[in-house]
Amino acid sequence: MGLCSEGETLCRTEEKCEIQMTEKRKKVIIVTYYWPPAGGIGVLRCLKIAKYLLRHGWEPVIFTSSTKAYQFLDPNNNADVPAGIEVIRVSAFNPIAFFKRISGRKKEVPLIDIMATPAVRNRWIDGLGIWIRGNFFIPDARSLWIRPATRSIRKWLKTHRADAIFSDGPPHTNTVVANNIAEEFNLPWVADFQDPWTQVDYYGHMKIGPRADRIHRRLEQRVFGRADFITIASPTWASDLKAIGAQEVGVLYYGYDEEDFTDYAPQQTKQPVVFHGGLLGDDRYPAPLVEALSQLKQEGFAPLEDLKIKLAGGVSPNVVARISEAGFEKELTLLGMVSRDDVIREMAQAGFLLLPVNIASNCKGRIPGKLFEMMRSGKPILALGPIDGDVAHLLRITGTGETFAYDDVEGVKQFLRLYCSGNSPYPKRGGMEIRELSNEAGAQQIAALLDRVSRKTQ
């Protein structure tokens, strides 16, 4: 049982620690479009922060969207929602369902990223959709939620007390809502940019015109001027934000939840069972891995007789086609959208894990959220991307994997040979313990920031 802040009463029920909240606890409004039962990686950042904030003196009040807005559900995430907290759901028109219908996509298949997973047919509709999204849905496709969410929080604050506000983006619709409330009620505000806004890698591909670009940048600068502190998911991106005017900026890693690994039982194997979970778009096609496998197959590398390539999540049809054309159609298994628990189980059964960082101008700072669960899994990680990037740095200091440039086929071949021989395929340099990257450590970091910014208004 962990230490508790003043005013907490802990009780043990069915091996779970439920925290009974009192009026002495400080309250923070959390603005997050995604909340359980939503699935996918996007829901986890605020969910895990809220889960552990209670242990550090802050009671979260959640303002989120209607469950009808979620394309992918994972009921297992409900287990992480702290008992007794207030969750207010706000409905708004969601244009994604309409777009999927007119672009010929199946209703039941989530549309995670229109550019990373293009339609097989009606490509011109995708192009039109990107242009409309970039120029009329500002800051993002969830922007119609801004007004109703702002009204709902305003109404709640008329009869309730809040000591601070926390928001997470993208979608930066959350950021705009929080900015509105922070300005109107003079609330201390920690704004989380897990991904950048105008500096995000896909911003330049959104066909954004001069007018829309001015609006985006004006809204972003407004945040820089009002937020008491900004967090972002990587050191490189923190420096990038400071370069365009942000002042108080710190790094908040995505992290992993140790409780998700309570029953984790990794299987040790030298078989080349490759697993990737999450979005695998055209900009993440693992070309050096596929080429290395092709060359080793031509050389008669015996272990490849047991090769399996297992992909879970949204996978671009182009990626599937290219892997099949390379001669690995029989070895490829598409698992579709699966729960996070299933992803962890797949990692336990895998030989090694694949992490392709998307090819983009600012990919040096891209740290996919799934990296932290991958590092905790104990399985070797083969990452593709800049060897001087933040992912490469984390893999080096934790001793959990190795990063190869997208043109380093020979390096990947050496990784595969070492792995299949039972030797470590990467140098264990170490220096950081995985537990330092836990969600609880991140929540403690946010609690300290909320304490700091809330003292400014006392």
N, C-alpha and C positions, 0 to 999 in steps of 0.2 A: 504494500500500500504506500503510495507516494505522499509527500508532504503537501499540506493544504494551506491555502491562504486563510486569514482570519474571516470568520463568518461562514465557513464551510462545515457541513456535517456529512460524514461519509458513512455509507451503509453498504454491506456486502450482500448482494442478492444474486443467486444463480451465477456465482463466480464473477459477477460484474460489479464494478464500483460506480454507484449512482451518486451524483453530487446534488444535494438539496440546496437550492439557491435561496439567499436571503436578500433583504433590502440593502445590506451593507455592501454587496458586491457592485462593482462598477459595471455599467452596461455599454456595449458597443453595438451599433447598427452595422451589420454586414450586408452590403449590396452585392448580390451575385445572381446572375441570370440562371445559372445551373445549380441545382440542388437535388438530392435524392428524391425520387427514384431515378434521376437522370444517370446515364452511364457514360463511359468514356473517360478520358484523362482530364477534360476540362473541369469536371465537377470536383475533383479531389482537392485542389489547392485550398479553397475556402472551407470545404468540409473538414479536412484534417486540422486546419487552424482552429475552427470552431470547436472541434472535438477536444482539443487540449487546452484551449484558452481558459476553460473553467478551472483548471488546476493552478492557474496563475492570476486569479483575482478578477477575471473579466467574464461577464455573462453576455453571450452573443444573442442578438435579436436579428433574425434572418428575413430579409426582403428579397423575394425571388419570383420567378415567373410561374405561370400555370404549368402543370405537368403535361398539358396538351402540346406545349411547345417543344417537348423533347423528342428527338428522332430515335434515340436509343435508350432503353431502360435497363437498369441493373439494380434490381431490388435488394441485392446484397449490400449496397451502399447505405441502406436505411439503418443498418446495425451501428454505423458510426455517428449517427445523429445523437447528440447529447440529450439525455432524458430531461423533459420538462422545459426545454427552451421554446421560445415563441418563434413560429415560422409563419410569415404572412406572404401569401401568394397573390400576384398581380397579373391579370390577364391582358393580353394585347394581340392584335392581329399579327400572325406570323406568315410572311410571304414565301417561306421556303417550300411549304407543301404545294402552293400554287405553281411555283417555278418547277418543281419536280414533275408535276403533271404535264405542263406544256413542253418540257424538254424530253419527255419520253422515258423518264426514270421511274422505276418501280416505287410505289408508295411505301412499301415495307423496307426498302434499302436506304439506310441513312446517307444523306449527302453531307459529308464532313468538309470537303474542300472542293469547290467547283473547278479550280485550276489544277489541283493535284490529281483529281479523279474525273476527267472529262467524260462527257456522254459518248457512247458508241455511235449514236446517230444525232442528228440535229445540232451539229457543232455550232452553227450560226446562232442558235438560241443561247448557247453558252456564252458566246461573245457578247450578245445583246444583254444577257443577264449580268455579266461582269460590268459592263458599262453602266447599266442602271444602278447596280449595287454601289459602284464607286462614286457616282455623282449625285444620287438622290437619297441613298440610305447612309446617312452620316451620323455617327462614325462607322456603322456597320449594319449588317442585315437585321439586327435586333433593335434598331433605333426607334421603331414605333412603340417600344416599351418605355421610353424615357418619360413621356408625360404622365401616363398612368402610375408608374412607379414613384415619380416625384410627388404626385398628389397623395398617394397612399402613405408615404413616409411623413409628409407634411401633416396629414390628418392624425397619424399615430402620435406625433410629437406634441400635438395639442393637449394630450391627456397622459403622456408618459414622459419619463426622463431618459436621456441618453447622455453619456459622458464623452463619447467619441464616435467616429464613423470610420469604417474600413471598406474599401472597394477593391475589386480585382478585375483586371482586364488583360487581354480581350475576353469577351466582347467589351470594347471601351464604352459601349452604352452604359455599362455599370459605372464607369469613371465619370461620365457626364451627369448621371443621376446623383452620385455622391457629391460632385462639385456643386450642383444646384442646392443641395441640402446644406452642405458645409457653409456656403455663402449666406444663405437665408437665415440660418439659425446659429451662425458663428460656432460651429462644432469643430473641435480638433479632428483632423483627418489624416489617416495614413492611406495613401493611394498606391496600390500594388500594380506594377506593370510587369506581370510575368512575361509578357511579350511586349515589344515596343509598339508605338502607335504609328507615327509617320515614318519611322525608321524600320518598320517591320519588313521582312524580306519580300512579301507579296505586294507591298504598297505600290511599287512601280509597275506592277502588272494589272492593276485594277482599272486602267483606262481613265484615271481621274483627271478631269479638266482643270483649268486654272481657277475657276470659281470655287469648285469643291475643294481643291487643294488649299486655298486660302482659308476656307472654313475649318478644315481639318487642323491646320497649323494654328489657327486662332484658338480653337478649343483646347489644343494641347498646351499652348502657352498659358492659357487661363488656368489650367491645372497646375502648371509649374509655379504660377504666382500664388495659388491658394492653398495647395496641399502643404501640410506641416512636415510631412516626410514622404518620400517615394521609395518603394522597394522594387527591385527587378531581379530577374532570374539568373543573371550571370554577371561576372565582373566586367567583361568587355562591354556589355550593353549598359551597365551603370556608367562607364566612362563616356559612352556614346550619348546618353541622356544629358550628362553634364555639359557636353560639347554644344548642345543646342539650347541651353538655358536653365536646366533643372539645377537646383541648389543642393538641398539635402537629399542625397540618394544613397541607398545601401543595397547590398545583395541579400536576397532571400531565396535560397535554393529550394527547388521543388520538394525534395526529400522523399522519404518512404516511411511507412508506418510499421513499427516492429510488431504490433499486434497482428498484422496481416500475415506474419510468418510464424505464428505460434505453432502450427502443426506442419510446418514446411519440412519436407523430407526429400532432399535432392538425390537423384540417382546418378551414380558415377558411371560414365561410359566413355569409351574412346571412339564410338561410332560417330560419323559425321552427320549428326542430326542438328540441322540449323533451324533456329526459331526466331521469328520477328513478330512482335505484337504492336499494333498501332497503325497509323496512317503510313502507307507506302505508295507515295505518288510518283509521278514521272520525274520529279526533281530529286528523288531518293533512289532511283534505280541502282542496285548494287552491282554496277558493271564490273569492277575488279574482282569481286567474288565469283560472279558467273563466269568470267573469262578464266580465272584461275582454276575453277572446277573443270571447265572445258579442256584446258591444257593438260591437267592431271589425268583426266579421263582418257585423252588421246595417248598419254604416256603409259597407260595401263596401270595406274595407281590403284592397287587392289582395294583399299578401304572404301573407295567410292562405290563399290558394289552395294554397300548398305546406306548410301546417301539418302537423306530425307530433307526436304525443304518445307517447313511448315510456316505459313503466314496467317496471322490472325488480324482482324480489323479491316479497315477500308484499303483495298488494293486496286490500283489503277489497272484497267484492262490492258493498257499498253505494257505495263510491267509484266503481267501474266503472259502476254503474247511473246515478249522478248525472252523470258526465261524458257518458255516452251520451244521457241525457235532455236534456242541454244542447245536443245536436246535433253532438257530435264522436265519434260511434261509429266512423265510417269512418277518422278521423284517429288513433284510439287503437290502439296495439299493446302487448299484454301479453307480455313476454319470459319471464315466470316466474322461477324461481330459477336464477340464472346464476353463474358463477365470478367472482371478483374481477378476474381478467384480462379477462374479457368486459365487466365494468362499466367498466373503464378504457378499453377499446376503444370502448365506446358513448359515453363522455364525449368521446373524440377526434373522433367523428363528429357530435356534437351541436352545435346552435347555441348554446344556453344551458342551464344546469343549474337544476333546481328543488330547493329545500330548504325544505319546510314543517316548521316546528318545531311539535310537538304542542301543542294548546291545553290547558293545565293550570295549576294554581295556581303551580307553581314553574318554569314554562317559561322564565323569565328566565335561569336557569342551565343550561338544556338545550343542550348542544353535541353534536349527532350526530357519531359517529365518522367518518362519511363526509365531513364538511365539509372535512377536511384534504386528502384526495385531490382533492376538488373544487377547492379553492384552488390546489393544485399543477397541476391540469389546464390552467390558463390560460384556461378558458372563463368567460364572465360567469355570475355566480350570482344568481338571483332567490330570495331567502329570504323566507319569511312567518313572522311572529312578532313579539315585542316589540321595538320599535325602540330600546329602552334595554337590551336583553338582551346576553348574552355573545357570541352569534353575531353580532349586529349590530356589536359592538365589534371582533371579529376581522376581519370583512369590511372595516370602515372602515380599520383600521390596516394591513391588508395590501393594500388597494386592489383587492380581487378580486370585489366584488359589493355589492349593496344589499339592505336589509331593509325590508319593507313590512308594516304592520299588516294583520290579517285583514279590516279594513273599508275598506282603502285601494285601491279599485278604480281610481280615477283615477291613482294613483301607478304601479300596475302597467301601465295603458294607456300611460303616458308611457314606461315602461321598454321596452315592446314597440315603440313607434313609433321610439324612438331606436335600438334594436337593429336593426330592419329597415332603417333608413336608413343603417346602417354607422357610426353614431356611438357613442361610449361610453355605455352606458345607466346608468352610475353614476359618481359622483365618485371619482377616483383620489386618495385622501388619503394613503395610504402610511404609512410609519413603522416597519414590521416586515418583515423578509425572510422568505419562506416557509421557507427552510432552517432557521430558528430553531425551527420546529415539526416537525422530522423525528423519526422513531422513534429514530434514533441519539442525538439530543440528549436525548430522554426517557430512554433507557437509561443514558446518562451521568449524568443526574439521579438515577435510582434507585441506580446504583452508588455515588454520593457519599452518598446516604442510608444505604445498607447499610454503608458504611465507618463512617459516623458512629454508627449505633446499635450496631454490633458492637464498637466501642471501649468502650462502656459496661460490657461484661461481661469485658473483659480485665484 
